[in-house]
Amino acid sequence: MGEIADKFSLAKERIRYRHIWGTKAVMGFKKKIAFIGLGNMGQALARGILERGIVEPSSIVVSDIDKDKLQSCQSELQLTVAGDNKEAVRKADIIIIAVKPKSVESVLKEVAGSLEPSKLVISIAAGVTTGYIENILRKEVAVVRVMPNTAVLVGDGMSAIARGKFVGEEEEKISREIFSAVGKVVEVKEELMNAVTSLSGSGPAYIFAVMENLIEAGVREGLSPQLADTLVKQTALGAVRMASQAKEKLSTLREMVTSPGGTTEAALNVFKEKGLQDIMAEAVASATRRAKELQE
C-alpha cells in the first residue's frame, strides 16, 4: 500500500499548493457533489475529483458513520462535513452512494424525502441495480450505476457505467467526467454489468494472483524473494504499457516475444497443455454467476 499512500500524498500536496497560491481549479461543472460513505473507493474518487479540478473542495459534502474519516477528509481536503445523510443530499446536486451493498436500502429510504427529481444519484455499490434504487426512491430521479475497480486508488481505475431509465445525455456526461478523474470509463448496458464485474471489477485480483505465482516460481528457481518481486512487478508494468500503447494486437505482442524453440515458447506450451485458456474462462464465468446470485 506504500505506492498508493504516496499517490494520495502527492494529490494532497497539489491540492494544497493550489490553495496556497490562490490558483483556481479548472471547473468541469458548477455543481455540488455529496459522498455518502467514505470507504477506500469513496475517498479515492473524492481525491481524484479534486486533483482533476472538476469541482473545488467547497463543492464536496461528505457523510459517513465513521467520524474519524470525516475529520480526516475535512482537515486534509477542506471538504464540507454534513450532520447526516439527509443534510448531505439536500446540499448537493449529485449524490454518490459509496456504502456497502447491504447498507444501500437503509440509506436510500433515509434520504428519499430529500431527493428532488433534478438531482443525480450515482451508485458504486456492487450488485445493486438502477431499477432497485428507482423502486425504493419512487421518484423519477436519474440513477447511474458504476462498477469501478480498486485501481482507482492510484488513478488508473477501470469504471463501467450504466444508465437508469431516467438518465439523459447530460447525466451520463457528468458521470463519465467524474469517474474519468480516477481512470478510464466505458458505458455498457446494465445487463452486462455482471460480466463487467467478473472481468474488470475482480480483474485486479486475477492479475495479482498471477504475479504472486510468478514470484513464487522465480524463488523456486533460486532467485531471492526481493529480486523475484522486483522482476515480476516491473515486467508486468512494462507489459501493460506495451499493451496499452502498441497498435498491434495482444497476440502479435506475444508472438514478438516468442522465438521458435526458445524459452518463452517452452513456457507457453505448458500453459496450453494445462488448459490456461479454459481455466481463465471458467474463472470469469464463475465470478459472473456469483455476481448474478448476489444481485438477486
Number of C-alpha atoms within 10 A of each C-alpha: 7 7 10 15 12 12 15 19 13 13 18 16 15 13 23 15 12 13 12 9 8 9 10 11 17 11 13 15 11 11 15 19 26 27 27 26 24 22 15 12 19 21 20 21 26 26 23 24 23 22 23 20 18 20 23 23 21 12 19 25 26 30 23 20 12 11 11 10 16 21 15 12 19 16 10 14 21 18 20 21 20 20 11 15 22 19 17 26 29 17 18 21 19 23 25 26 23 24 21 13 16 11 13 20 14 10 16 19 13 14 17 15 13 17 20 15 12 11 19 24 27 24 24 22 20 22 21 20 22 22 14 13 22 19 10 14 18 9 15 16 20 23 27 25 27 30 21 27 23 20 20 25 24 17 22 15 21 22 26 24 25 24 23 23 14 16 17 12 9 9 20 19 10 16 23 19 18 20 25 22 24 26 20 17 21 13 14 14 11 20 10 12 25 23 18 24 24 19 18 21 23 17 18 15 13 15 11 13 12 14 18 15 12 17 23 16 14 17 16 12 10 9 15 13 15 10 12 21 19 11 15 18 16 11 13 15 11 12 14 12 11 14 15 11 9 11 10 12 10 13 8 11 15 16 13 9 12 16 12 10 8 10 12 14 16 13 11 14 12 11 12 11 9 11 11 13 12 11 11 12 10 12 15 21 16 12 19 21 15 16 19 14 11 13 14 9
